[in-house]
């Protein structure tokens, strides 16, 4: 069963950086699509950035500020977040599913993912 443990949340000031790490429990993530999502109270969960064997998919707000790195040997997917803004505040979740997504379409949507971590909170103050 695919499970995740997220780490790296915390509090930073506007313009700061954080790195989130997602550790998967399966024997190998080579054939899995894994991504990061976020949610604030009263808001829908939204995609941030996802990695499939076919390629990565970033939300517009993440492009240029966030970098997703996949390490199949360590079974981790890391999200480096720079120039953080108060609007980035929320609970960040790691999620995954078996299989490759079509990189020609926007696939980093919560509905496409089956297994979820517990989440890690980040707070960006102004």
N, C-alpha and C positions, 0 to 999 in steps of 0.2 A: 504494500500500500504506500502510495506517495504521500509523504508528509514533509513539512518544512519547519525550520526554526529560523526566525528573523532576529537580527541583532543590529545595533548601531544607532538606534534612535536617541534623541536627546533634545536639548535646547540650545539654540544659537541666536545670534542677533542678525538683523538684516544684512545681507551680503556675505554671510558666513557659509561654511561648507559642512556637509556630513556625508558619511559613507554608510550605506545600509548593506548588510550581507544576508543572503538567503542560503541556508544549508539544507540540501535535500537528503531524504532518508533512503532512497532506492539504491540498488547496486550500481546503476549507471544512469546518467541523465542524457546520454548521447542522442536519444530519440524522443526527448521530451521538449515541449515548449513551456517556457517558464517566464513569468513576468512580475512586475511590480504594479500595484494599484494603491489608491488612497481614498480615504473617506473622512468627511467631517460630519458631526451630528446634524441631522436634518437634511443631509445631502446624499445623493446617490454615489455609490462607489464608482470611481472612474479609473481608466487606465493611465499609467505613467510611461512605462517602457517595457517591451517584451522581447524575448529572444527565442527564436525557433531555429532549428538546424538550417532553414532556408534563408535566414536573415533576421534583422531586428526591425522593430516597429516602435516609433516614438510618438507620443502625443505632441502637438504643436508647442505647448507651454514648456515641454521638457527639452526640445531641440536647442542645442547650443549651450545649455546649462547643465544637463544631466548626461551621464555616460554609463551605459550598461556594459558590464564585462562578464562573460561567461567562461568558467573554468570547468570543463568536463571532468578532468582528472580529480579535482577537489570536490566536484559535485556542488559548486556554488555559483550563484549569480549575484553580482555586486552592483549596486547603484551608487555612483559617485554624484553627489549633488552640490553644485557650486552656485554662488550668487543667490542664495536662498532669500525668499521674500515672505512676508507674513501670510500671503495667500497660499503658501506651500504647507502651512500648518495642517496637521491631520494625523490620522492613523494610517500607516503604510503597511500593506499586506503583500506577501509573496504568494503566488499561485501557480499551478501547473497543470498540464494535461499531456497525455501520451500522444505523440505524432507531430508531424511537421505542418505548419500553417502556410498558406499561400501568401508569400511576401508581397505579391502584387496588389493585395487588398489590405485594408486596415483591420488587423485581427486582434489588436490589443484591447479587447473589450471583456468585461467581467463574465458575460454570458458564455464566452468560449472556454472557460476554465472550470475545472472540476474539483481540484484539491487546493485547500487554502490553509495558510498559516494563521497564527493567532494575532499577528499584527504588532507593530512597534510604533510608538508615538514620536512625532517630532513637533517641536514648537519653535516658531520663528518670531522673535519679538522685534518691534520697531524702535 
